[in-house]
Amino acid sequence: MGLIGEVLLLPFAPVRGSAWVIGQVLREAERIYYDPATVRAELARLSEQLEAGEIDEEEFDRREDELLDRLEIGSQSRAGTDDWT
């Protein structure tokens, strides 16, 4: 973009900067959410809850499926890009 375009868009700089920050925060949140170590830790906690009787088998199965889906999506994302190393 040329100098004139930059000058004309200068009043929107805070908005563009905010959008960039929001994008970075979202990207980091997704990285943590789909991180295999995070998902495995949640699976371990889930097993502990089942053994302690805090949740029933049906709830365990439902939440375990969700976590395994996250683990699979995270693995696919890592295989597709090297951003999460």
N, C-alpha and C positions, 0 to 999 in steps of 0.2 A: 504494500500500500504506500502511496506517495506521501509526501510531507503534508500536502493540503488535506488529504484524507485523514491523516493522523490528527491534524489540528481540528478538523471538523468533528472527529469522534472523541476528542479530549474530554468533553463533559460526561461521556459515558465510561470513562476509565474506571471509576469506582465500581460500576456495575460489571464491567468485564473482569476486573480483579476479583470481585466477589464470586463470580461464576467460576473462575479458575480455582479459587480456594474451595468452593463447594465440590467441584469435580475431584480435587485431590482428596478431600475428606471422604467422599463417596468411594473412591477407588481404594483407599486404605481400609475402610470399613468392609468392603467386599473381600479384600485380600484376607483380612482376619476371619471373616465369617466362613470363607471356604478353605481356610488353612487346614490341611490334614491333621496337624497336631492339635488344633483347637477342637476339631470334630471328634478326634479320638478321645480327648479329655472329656468331652460331653458324653460320649458313649460310655466311658468308664463311670461317670457320675450317674448316668441312667441305670447302669447295672447295679450300682450300689443302692439306688432308690428302690429298685425291684427287690433286691435281697433284704432290704430293711422293711419292706412291706409298705413303703410310702406310696407306691403306684401299683396298679394291677397289671396283669399280663397284656390286656388289650391296650392300655395306655403305653406300656413299654413297646409293644410292637409298632404302634402308630408313630411314636417319637423316634424309634430306632430306624424305621423306614425313611423318615424325613432326614435324619442325620446321614444315613447311607447315601441318600440322593445328593446331599450337600458334598459328601466326600467324593462321589463320582463326578459331579460337576467341577469341583475343585481340581480333581486329577485331569480331567479333560482340558480345563483352562490352562493348567500348567504345561500340559503336553503341547498345546497349541501355541503358547507364547512363553517366553523366558522372562516375563516381567516379575514373576513371583519368586525369584531365587534369592 
